[in-house]
Amino acid sequence: MISAPWPGSDHFLPTIDDILAETGVERMVFIDGNHDGFVSRVRYRRADGRVAAAGGLVGARRQAAESPEGFRALSDRVQWIPRGSRWEWNGVRFGAVGGAFSVDWRRRTPGENWWPDHENVADADVVRLGTDPLDVLVTHDVPLGVPMDAISTYPLSPSDESNCALTRERLRDAVEATQPSLVLHGHWPWKYGADLDWPDSDGNPRRTRVEGFGANLDGDVDWATAVLDLSDSTPSIPAGPPMPT
């Protein structure tokens, strides 16, 4: 897993393809965040043969093929995981919900580096994910219930706080609906590990491990990457440091 921003330039995908080819990586898959302005212009051919818009976000003008897992091929080696997707790797059940609110939207320009109509997680994304159990849920933002106050230094207005909470509440709903043992996310510029405690529909206590990753803007690979072990039915990942207090 790698946490990183998407520059969105026309040359980015070919560059990534070249790097992946040089390093022998057959493909890279990713979820969108809140600064990814490339996906909504993508059109792909669905499994039923119909051509559909990738939905919501802005992006590469091309028809994207659909992988066996339902990912959208944006280039020869790069595939986007649409929100609400679920798939299996080595018997481990995965789900994904990208998106988050941009707290720095006042410094951005709609249509250039900010897409306010589509960045936040929608109820439909959670509905699309479904309620069948998952082992791993991959998100951009962090589910509500993990205290982020210690690492949040960005001043927020009441309306911004409300928008942030809305996405996090929807991700919490996704956790409670699918009951994953592990959540992996980015968005926040901090690497950490924490437990998320929540009650199931019968009121029984449940616990999900949450591992957050920071952006690798300063070349700190360990801060932004980890290897997820799928060698058995219980996925494992090196634990991140505890949340600062």
SULWO-V362248 format. One record per residue. N is the residue number from 1. RES is the residue in one small letter. SS is DSSP state (@ for helix, = for strand, . for the rest). D_CENTER is the distance of its C-alpha to the mean C-alpha in Angstrom with 1 decimal. Layout:
N|RES|SS|D_CENTER + N|RES|SS|D_CENTER
This chain:
1|m|.|10.7 + 2|i|=|10.7 + 3|s|.|9.3 + 4|a|.|10.9 + 5|p|.|11.5 + 6|w|.|12.4 + 7|p|.|16.1 + 8|g|.|16.5 + 9|s|.|20.1 + 10|d|.|22.0 + 11|h|.|22.7 + 12|f|@|19.2 + 13|l|@|18.5 + 14|p|@|22.1 + 15|t|@|21.9 + 16|i|@|18.8 + 17|d|@|20.6 + 18|d|@|23.7 + 19|i|@|22.1 + 20|l|@|20.6 + 21|a|@|24.0 + 22|e|@|25.9 + 23|t|.|24.0 + 24|g|.|24.3 + 25|v|.|20.6 + 26|e|.|20.6 + 27|r|.|17.1 + 28|m|=|13.7 + 29|v|=|10.6 + 30|f|=|7.2 + 31|i|.|4.3 + 32|d|.|5.7 + 33|g|.|6.0 + 34|n|.|9.5 + 35|h|.|11.8 + 36|d|.|11.2 + 37|g|.|14.5 + 38|f|.|15.0 + 39|v|.|13.7 + 40|s|.|16.0 + 41|r|.|19.1 + 42|v|.|18.0 + 43|r|=|20.2 + 44|y|=|20.1 + 45|r|=|22.6 + 46|r|.|21.7 + 47|a|.|23.1 + 48|d|.|26.0 + 49|g|.|26.9 + 50|r|.|26.1 + 51|v|=|24.4 + 52|a|=|21.6 + 53|a|=|19.5 + 54|a|.|15.8 + 55|g|.|15.5 + 56|g|.|15.0 + 57|l|.|13.7 + 58|v|.|16.2 + 59|g|.|16.8 + 60|a|.|18.9 + 61|r|.|22.0 + 62|r|.|22.3 + 63|q|=|22.3 + 64|a|=|19.5 + 65|a|.|20.4 + 66|e|=|18.6 + 67|s|.|18.1 + 68|p|.|19.4 + 69|e|.|16.0 + 70|g|.|15.5 + 71|f|.|13.3 + 72|r|=|14.7 + 73|a|=|16.6 + 74|l|.|16.6 + 75|s|.|19.2 + 76|d|.|21.1 + 77|r|.|18.5 + 78|v|=|15.1 + 79|q|=|13.1 + 80|w|=|10.2 + 81|i|.|8.5 + 82|p|.|9.4 + 83|r|.|8.1 + 84|g|.|10.2 + 85|s|=|10.8 + 86|r|=|12.4 + 87|w|=|14.4 + 88|e|=|16.5 + 89|w|=|17.0 + 90|n|.|20.4 + 91|g|.|20.7 + 92|v|=|17.5 + 93|r|=|15.6 + 94|f|=|11.8 + 95|g|=|9.7 + 96|a|=|6.2 + 97|v|=|5.5 + 98|g|.|3.8 + 99|g|.|6.6 + 100|a|.|8.9 + 101|f|.|12.6 + 102|s|.|14.2 + 103|v|.|16.9 + 104|d|.|18.7 + 105|w|@|19.2 + 106|r|@|23.0 + 107|r|@|22.9 + 108|r|.|21.2 + 109|t|.|22.7 + 110|p|=|21.5 + 111|g|.|21.0 + 112|e|.|21.0 + 113|n|.|18.2 + 114|w|=|17.1 + 115|w|.|16.3 + 116|p|.|17.1 + 117|d|.|17.6 + 118|h|.|14.1 + 119|e|.|11.6 + 120|n|.|11.6 + 121|v|.|10.3 + 122|a|.|13.4 + 123|d|@|15.5 + 124|a|@|15.6 + 125|d|@|11.9 + 126|v|@|12.8 + 127|v|@|16.1 + 128|r|@|14.8 + 129|l|@|12.9 + 130|g|.|16.4 + 131|t|.|18.2 + 132|d|.|18.9 + 133|p|.|18.1 + 134|l|.|15.2 + 135|d|.|15.4 + 136|v|=|11.8 + 137|l|=|8.8 + 138|v|=|5.3 + 139|t|=|3.4 + 140|h|.|3.4 + 141|d|.|7.0 + 142|v|.|9.5 + 143|p|.|11.5 + 144|l|.|15.0 + 145|g|.|17.6 + 146|v|.|16.4 + 147|p|.|18.8 + 148|m|.|17.5 + 149|d|.|20.9 + 150|a|.|22.0 + 151|i|.|19.4 + 152|s|.|19.2 + 153|t|.|21.9 + 154|y|.|21.1 + 155|p|.|23.7 + 156|l|.|22.5 + 157|s|.|24.7 + 158|p|@|25.0 + 159|s|@|23.3 + 160|d|@|20.3 + 161|e|@|20.1 + 162|s|@|20.3 + 163|n|@|17.4 + 164|c|@|15.2 + 165|a|@|16.5 + 166|l|@|15.9 + 167|t|@|12.1 + 168|r|@|12.4 + 169|e|@|15.1 + 170|r|@|13.3 + 171|l|@|10.6 + 172|r|@|13.8 + 173|d|@|15.3 + 174|a|@|12.7 + 175|v|@|13.6 + 176|e|@|17.2 + 177|a|@|17.2 + 178|t|@|15.8 + 179|q|.|17.0 + 180|p|.|14.8 + 181|s|.|16.5 + 182|l|=|13.4 + 183|v|=|10.0 + 184|l|=|8.0 + 185|h|=|6.1 + 186|g|.|7.0 + 187|h|.|8.5 + 188|w|.|11.8 + 189|p|.|14.2 + 190|w|.|15.3 + 191|k|.|15.1 + 192|y|=|16.2 + 193|g|=|16.5 + 194|a|=|17.6 + 195|d|=|18.6 + 196|l|=|17.7 + 197|d|=|20.8 + 198|w|=|21.1 + 199|p|=|23.8 + 200|d|.|23.6 + 201|s|.|25.5 + 202|d|.|28.7 + 203|g|.|28.3 + 204|n|.|27.8 + 205|p|=|25.8 + 206|r|=|22.5 + 207|r|=|20.4 + 208|t|=|16.8 + 209|r|=|16.0 + 210|v|=|13.1 + 211|e|=|12.4 + 212|g|=|11.0 + 213|f|.|11.1 + 214|g|.|12.8 + 215|a|.|13.0 + 216|n|.|15.7 + 217|l|.|17.8 + 218|d|.|20.9 + 219|g|.|20.7 + 220|d|.|20.0 + 221|v|@|18.3 + 222|d|@|18.5 + 223|w|@|16.7 + 224|a|@|13.5 + 225|t|=|13.8 + 226|a|.|14.8 + 227|v|.|16.1 + 228|l|.|15.3 + 229|d|=|18.7 + 230|l|.|19.0 + 231|s|.|22.7 + 232|d|.|23.4 + 233|s|.|22.1 + 234|t|.|20.7 + 235|p|.|17.7 + 236|s|=|18.2 + 237|i|.|16.8 + 238|p|.|18.9 + 239|a|.|18.7 + 240|g|.|17.8 + 241|p|.|20.5 + 242|p|=|21.2 + 243|m|.|20.2 + 244|p|.|23.1 + 245|t|.|25.6
